[in-house]
Amino acid sequence: MSPVRVTARRPAEVAREVERLASAGRRAFVLKRVDHGGMLDMERLGAARYAAGHHSDVGLEEETPTAVAAAR
């Protein structure tokens, strides 16, 4: 089963969405980057990991090279 893409911006919204999906049986999640991997993304990632539980796979989506170049 492929990971569910989570696009919520606020950590609390991320946690609610992941909790809902985890209770429906999903165990793999990938968060859309909103801060190029910065503090907001780290907070969102922590909220998702806490909500998903120990036996879930949670990560940030890969950033495209174009987005990295634009951020510089």
C-alpha positions as CSV (number, residue, x, y, z in Angstrom):
1,M,0.0,0.0,0.0
2,S,1.4,3.4,-0.9
3,P,1.8,6.1,1.7
4,V,-0.9,8.7,2.2
5,R,0.1,12.2,1.4
6,V,-0.8,14.7,4.2
7,T,-1.0,18.3,3.1
8,A,-2.3,20.0,6.3
9,R,-0.1,23.0,7.3
10,R,-0.6,23.2,11.1
11,P,0.8,20.5,13.4
12,A,-2.5,20.1,15.2
13,E,-4.3,19.6,11.8
14,V,-1.6,17.1,10.7
15,A,-2.1,15.1,13.9
16,R,-5.9,15.0,13.5
17,E,-5.6,13.9,9.8
18,V,-3.0,11.2,10.6
19,E,-5.1,10.0,13.6
20,R,-8.1,9.6,11.5
21,L,-6.3,7.8,8.7
22,A,-4.4,5.5,11.2
23,S,-7.7,4.6,12.9
24,A,-8.9,3.6,9.4
25,G,-6.0,1.2,9.1
26,R,-3.4,3.3,7.2
27,R,0.2,2.9,8.4
28,A,2.4,4.9,5.9
29,F,2.3,8.7,5.6
30,V,4.3,11.3,3.7
31,L,4.0,14.9,4.6
32,K,4.1,17.6,1.9
33,R,6.9,20.1,2.7
34,V,5.6,23.6,3.5
35,D,8.9,25.0,4.9
36,H,11.6,23.4,2.8
37,G,12.4,21.0,5.7
38,G,12.6,23.8,8.3
39,M,11.2,24.0,11.8
40,L,7.5,24.0,10.8
41,D,8.1,20.8,8.8
42,M,9.9,19.3,11.8
43,E,7.0,20.2,14.1
44,R,4.5,18.7,11.6
45,L,6.6,15.6,11.3
46,G,6.7,15.1,15.1
47,A,2.9,15.6,15.4
48,A,2.4,13.0,12.6
49,R,4.7,10.5,14.2
50,Y,3.1,10.9,17.6
51,A,-0.4,10.5,16.1
52,A,0.5,7.6,13.8
53,G,2.0,5.4,16.5
54,H,5.2,3.3,16.8
55,H,4.4,0.9,14.0
56,S,3.8,3.4,11.3
57,D,6.1,4.9,8.6
58,V,6.1,8.7,8.5
59,G,8.4,11.0,6.5
60,L,8.7,14.2,4.5
61,E,8.3,14.1,0.8
62,E,11.4,14.6,-1.2
63,E,12.0,18.2,-2.3
64,T,12.4,18.8,-6.0
65,P,15.7,20.3,-7.2
66,T,13.8,23.3,-8.7
67,A,12.3,24.1,-5.3
68,V,15.7,23.9,-3.6
69,A,17.2,26.2,-6.2
70,A,14.4,28.7,-5.9
71,A,14.7,28.7,-2.1
72,R,18.4,29.8,-2.3
